[in-house]
Amino acid sequence: GKEEMYARYHDGLFGNRLRSWTSLAEYLASDYRGLVGIRSTTAGGQCIYNVEPTNVAATVARVCTSGSVHISEMAPHTQHGTISGEVMRSEFGLVLKYSTVPKPMREALEEEMLLACGLRAKLLLQGYCDFESYEQIMRLLDELFLDHIVEFSCFSTYVGLIPRRNTLIWEVRRY
């Protein structure tokens, strides 16, 4: 379920990610004071973007009435976002649902949803992802999580905890 997915995310199993915290206390103990995203890790849980440091505690109390919380630094979507989407394998090769709107992935896909399959999907991913990020997405699809969807965002600058990477992996889920 969702909680297992977040545990794998925090453990770095999916690859590059942003700084994140699994509790309000853990966040408060950190030195990070930029904008964050806050979400309930229960299925269908609410997600709030761009929360100011002074509003984190109140937002956690409002959003996470039951279950656990996921707090993470905000990605530089509006300043540096290039492409966001989800990719999977099918009988037609790669299938990529994506958006070039510089907003968080869900918002970007609501505003613009494009589709690419096969070689076009591969070339788009290779064109936007740095080499190691592209290879990580392929490892996730072909070795670690067969028959899953990989959600990602690419940026025009390096992002995340792994040096010299321009791609963040948000989630790996079964369709």
C-alpha positions as YAML, in Angstrom:
chain: A
units: angstrom
residues:
- id: 1
  name: GLY
  ca: [0.00, 0.00, 0.00]
- id: 2
  name: LYS
  ca: [0.83, 3.69, 0.22]
- id: 3
  name: GLU
  ca: [2.67, 3.43, 3.54]
- id: 4
  name: GLU
  ca: [4.94, 0.69, 2.16]
- id: 5
  name: MET
  ca: [5.63, 2.83, -0.93]
- id: 6
  name: TYR
  ca: [6.64, 5.79, 1.26]
- id: 7
  name: ALA
  ca: [8.92, 3.57, 3.36]
- id: 8
  name: ARG
  ca: [10.67, 2.43, 0.17]
- id: 9
  name: TYR
  ca: [10.89, 6.05, -1.01]
- id: 10
  name: HIS
  ca: [12.49, 7.16, 2.28]
- id: 11
  name: ASP
  ca: [14.95, 4.24, 2.08]
- id: 12
  name: GLY
  ca: [16.08, 5.47, -1.35]
- id: 13
  name: LEU
  ca: [14.99, 2.32, -3.17]
- id: 14
  name: PHE
  ca: [13.56, 4.25, -6.13]
- id: 15
  name: GLY
  ca: [16.63, 6.43, -6.67]
- id: 16
  name: ASN
  ca: [16.99, 10.18, -6.41]
- id: 17
  name: ARG
  ca: [14.64, 12.00, -4.08]
- id: 18
  name: LEU
  ca: [14.27, 15.20, -2.10]
- id: 19
  name: ARG
  ca: [14.94, 15.63, 1.60]
- id: 20
  name: SER
  ca: [11.93, 14.30, 3.46]
- id: 21
  name: TRP
  ca: [10.72, 13.52, 6.94]
- id: 22
  name: THR
  ca: [8.29, 10.95, 8.32]
- id: 23
  name: SER
  ca: [7.07, 12.98, 11.29]
- id: 24
  name: LEU
  ca: [6.61, 16.55, 12.41]
- id: 25
  name: ALA
  ca: [9.22, 16.02, 15.15]
- id: 26
  name: GLU
  ca: [11.76, 14.75, 12.62]
- id: 27
  name: TYR
  ca: [11.12, 17.78, 10.39]
- id: 28
  name: LEU
  ca: [11.37, 20.23, 13.30]
- id: 29
  name: ALA
  ca: [14.68, 18.65, 14.38]
- id: 30
  name: SER
  ca: [16.14, 19.22, 10.90]
- id: 31
  name: ASP
  ca: [17.74, 22.47, 9.78]
- id: 32
  name: TYR
  ca: [15.55, 22.75, 6.68]
- id: 33
  name: ARG
  ca: [13.31, 25.82, 6.59]
- id: 34
  name: GLY
  ca: [12.27, 26.14, 2.95]
- id: 35
  name: LEU
  ca: [8.86, 25.43, 1.44]
- id: 36
  name: VAL
  ca: [7.57, 21.87, 1.91]
- id: 37
  name: GLY
  ca: [4.87, 19.59, 0.64]
- id: 38
  name: ILE
  ca: [2.82, 17.73, 3.24]
- id: 39
  name: ARG
  ca: [0.75, 14.65, 2.58]
- id: 40
  name: SER
  ca: [-1.07, 12.00, 4.50]
- id: 41
  name: THR
  ca: [0.34, 8.58, 3.61]
- id: 42
  name: THR
  ca: [-3.06, 6.90, 3.80]
- id: 43
  name: ALA
  ca: [-4.54, 5.99, 0.41]
- id: 44
  name: GLY
  ca: [-6.34, 8.97, -1.07]
- id: 45
  name: GLY
  ca: [-4.82, 11.23, 1.58]
- id: 46
  name: GLN
  ca: [-4.67, 14.96, 1.11]
- id: 47
  name: CYS
  ca: [-1.54, 16.73, -0.21]
- id: 48
  name: ILE
  ca: [-0.71, 20.40, 0.31]
- id: 49
  name: TYR
  ca: [2.13, 22.07, -1.65]
- id: 50
  name: ASN
  ca: [4.30, 25.10, -0.86]
- id: 51
  name: VAL
  ca: [3.72, 25.19, 2.89]
- id: 52
  name: GLU
  ca: [5.71, 27.91, 4.68]
- id: 53
  name: PRO
  ca: [7.85, 26.74, 7.65]
- id: 54
  name: THR
  ca: [5.66, 28.70, 10.09]
- id: 55
  name: ASN
  ca: [2.56, 26.78, 8.90]
- id: 56
  name: VAL
  ca: [3.96, 23.24, 8.91]
- id: 57
  name: ALA
  ca: [2.69, 22.16, 12.34]
- id: 58
  name: ALA
  ca: [-0.85, 23.45, 11.75]
- id: 59
  name: THR
  ca: [-0.98, 21.91, 8.25]
- id: 60
  name: VAL
  ca: [0.21, 18.52, 9.53]
- id: 61
  name: ALA
  ca: [-2.50, 18.63, 12.22]
- id: 62
  name: ARG
  ca: [-5.15, 19.43, 9.57]
- id: 63
  name: VAL
  ca: [-4.03, 17.03, 6.82]
- id: 64
  name: CYS
  ca: [-2.98, 14.00, 8.87]
- id: 65
  name: THR
  ca: [-5.85, 13.31, 11.21]
- id: 66
  name: SER
  ca: [-5.09, 9.58, 11.03]
- id: 67
  name: GLY
  ca: [-2.15, 7.60, 9.72]
- id: 68
  name: SER
  ca: [1.32, 8.92, 9.17]
- id: 69
  name: VAL
  ca: [2.70, 11.97, 7.42]
- id: 70
  name: HIS
  ca: [5.20, 12.59, 4.63]
- id: 71
  name: ILE
  ca: [6.88, 16.02, 4.62]
- id: 72
  name: SER
  ca: [9.32, 16.88, 1.86]
- id: 73
  name: GLU
  ca: [11.12, 19.89, 0.50]
- id: 74
  name: MET
  ca: [9.45, 21.37, -2.56]
- id: 75
  name: ALA
  ca: [11.04, 20.70, -5.93]
- id: 76
  name: PRO
  ca: [11.85, 23.75, -8.09]
- id: 77
  name: HIS
  ca: [9.01, 23.05, -10.55]
- id: 78
  name: THR
  ca: [8.16, 26.64, -11.46]
- id: 79
  name: GLN
  ca: [11.78, 27.77, -11.79]
- id: 80
  name: HIS
  ca: [13.42, 24.68, -13.36]
- id: 81
  name: GLY
  ca: [10.77, 22.07, -14.25]
- id: 82
  name: THR
  ca: [11.08, 20.60, -17.76]
- id: 83
  name: ILE
  ca: [8.88, 17.48, -17.86]
- id: 84
  name: SER
  ca: [6.83, 15.44, -15.38]
- id: 85
  name: GLY
  ca: [4.95, 12.24, -15.92]
- id: 86
  name: GLU
  ca: [4.64, 8.53, -15.54]
- id: 87
  name: VAL
  ca: [6.14, 5.78, -17.62]
- id: 88
  name: MET
  ca: [5.43, 2.07, -17.89]
- id: 89
  name: ARG
  ca: [6.16, -0.92, -20.08]
- id: 90
  name: SER
  ca: [3.41, -2.39, -22.26]
- id: 91
  name: GLU
  ca: [3.14, -4.70, -25.24]
- id: 92
  name: PHE
  ca: [3.86, -1.54, -27.32]
- id: 93
  name: GLY
  ca: [7.14, -0.80, -25.52]
- id: 94
  name: LEU
  ca: [7.42, 2.24, -23.27]
- id: 95
  name: VAL
  ca: [4.28, 4.27, -22.67]
- id: 96
  name: LEU
  ca: [4.87, 7.78, -21.36]
- id: 97
  name: LYS
  ca: [2.10, 10.06, -20.09]
- id: 98
  name: TYR
  ca: [3.67, 13.49, -19.53]
- id: 99
  name: SER
  ca: [3.40, 17.25, -19.24]
- id: 100
  name: THR
  ca: [5.82, 20.09, -19.87]
- id: 101
  name: VAL
  ca: [3.90, 22.52, -17.63]
- id: 102
  name: PRO
  ca: [6.30, 23.67, -14.87]
- id: 103
  name: LYS
  ca: [4.14, 22.66, -11.90]
- id: 104
  name: PRO
  ca: [4.09, 19.67, -9.52]
- id: 105
  name: MET
  ca: [3.34, 16.48, -11.46]
- id: 106
  name: ARG
  ca: [-0.34, 16.06, -10.58]
- id: 107
  name: GLU
  ca: [-1.13, 19.71, -11.32]
- id: 108
  name: ALA
  ca: [0.92, 19.63, -14.54]
- id: 109
  name: LEU
  ca: [-0.91, 16.54, -15.83]
- id: 110
  name: GLU
  ca: [-4.29, 18.11, -15.05]
- id: 111
  name: GLU
  ca: [-3.35, 21.11, -17.19]
- id: 112
  name: GLU
  ca: [-1.64, 19.27, -20.07]
- id: 113
  name: MET
  ca: [-1.52, 15.52, -20.71]
- id: 114
  name: LEU
  ca: [0.56, 14.28, -23.62]
- id: 115
  name: LEU
  ca: [1.22, 10.67, -24.64]
- id: 116
  name: ALA
  ca: [4.23, 9.07, -26.28]
- id: 117
  name: CYS
  ca: [4.87, 5.38, -27.00]
- id: 118
  name: GLY
  ca: [7.77, 3.21, -28.06]
- id: 119
  name: LEU
  ca: [10.84, 4.92, -29.51]
- id: 120
  name: ARG
  ca: [9.33, 8.41, -29.09]
- id: 121
  name: ALA
  ca: [8.84, 7.78, -25.35]
- id: 122
  name: LYS
  ca: [12.40, 6.46, -25.01]
- id: 123
  name: LEU
  ca: [13.88, 9.45, -26.85]
- id: 124
  name: LEU
  ca: [11.87, 11.92, -24.75]
- id: 125
  name: LEU
  ca: [13.10, 10.31, -21.53]
- id: 126
  name: GLN
  ca: [16.69, 10.21, -22.76]
- id: 127
  name: GLY
  ca: [16.45, 13.83, -23.86]
- id: 128
  name: TYR
  ca: [15.14, 15.15, -20.54]
- id: 129
  name: CYS
  ca: [16.77, 12.81, -17.98]
- id: 130
  name: ASP
  ca: [20.47, 12.81, -17.21]
- id: 131
  name: PHE
  ca: [22.06, 9.47, -18.18]
- id: 132
  name: GLU
  ca: [22.05, 7.94, -14.67]
- id: 133
  name: SER
  ca: [18.43, 8.94, -14.04]
- id: 134
  name: TYR
  ca: [17.32, 7.38, -17.32]
- id: 135
  name: GLU
  ca: [19.20, 4.18, -16.42]
- id: 136
  name: GLN
  ca: [17.56, 4.18, -12.95]
- id: 137
  name: ILE
  ca: [14.07, 4.45, -14.46]
- id: 138
  name: MET
  ca: [14.86, 1.53, -16.79]
- id: 139
  name: ARG
  ca: [16.19, -0.55, -13.83]
- id: 140
  name: LEU
  ca: [12.99, 0.14, -11.92]
- id: 141
  name: LEU
  ca: [10.81, -0.88, -14.89]
- id: 142
  name: ASP
  ca: [12.84, -3.84, -16.15]
- id: 143
  name: GLU
  ca: [14.43, -5.37, -13.03]
- id: 144
  name: LEU
  ca: [13.00, -4.20, -9.71]
- id: 145
  name: PHE
  ca: [9.30, -3.49, -10.36]
- id: 146
  name: LEU
  ca: [8.00, -5.29, -13.42]
- id: 147
  name: ASP
  ca: [4.47, -4.24, -14.46]
- id: 148
  name: HIS
  ca: [4.67, -1.00, -12.46]
- id: 149
  name: ILE
  ca: [4.43, 2.70, -13.29]
- id: 150
  name: VAL
  ca: [7.27, 5.09, -12.41]
- id: 151
  name: GLU
  ca: [6.31, 8.69, -11.61]
- id: 152
  name: PHE
  ca: [9.06, 11.26, -12.14]
- id: 153
  name: SER
  ca: [9.93, 14.91, -12.78]
- id: 154
  name: CYS
  ca: [12.96, 16.34, -14.62]
- id: 155
  name: PHE
  ca: [14.57, 19.73, -14.11]
- id: 156
  name: SER
  ca: [17.00, 22.04, -15.91]
- id: 157
  name: THR
  ca: [19.24, 21.96, -12.84]
- id: 158
  name: TYR
  ca: [20.54, 19.30, -10.46]
- id: 159
  name: VAL
  ca: [18.06, 18.32, -7.73]
- id: 160
  name: GLY
  ca: [17.77, 15.83, -4.90]
- id: 161
  name: LEU
  ca: [20.05, 13.90, -2.61]
- id: 162
  name: ILE
  ca: [22.15, 12.18, -5.29]
- id: 163
  name: PRO
  ca: [24.74, 14.57, -6.79]
- id: 164
  name: ARG
  ca: [24.57, 15.53, -10.48]
- id: 165
  name: ARG
  ca: [21.04, 14.23, -11.06]
- id: 166
  name: ASN
  ca: [18.26, 16.24, -12.72]
- id: 167
  name: THR
  ca: [15.43, 13.76, -12.17]
- id: 168
  name: LEU
  ca: [13.34, 12.90, -9.11]
- id: 169
  name: ILE
  ca: [11.43, 9.63, -8.76]
- id: 170
  name: TRP
  ca: [8.19, 10.28, -6.89]
- id: 171
  name: GLU
  ca: [6.53, 6.90, -6.77]
- id: 172
  name: VAL
  ca: [6.55, 3.40, -8.19]
- id: 173
  name: ARG
  ca: [3.10, 1.84, -8.25]
- id: 174
  name: ARG
  ca: [1.30, -1.12, -9.79]
- id: 175
  name: TYR
  ca: [-1.43, -0.30, -12.31]
...
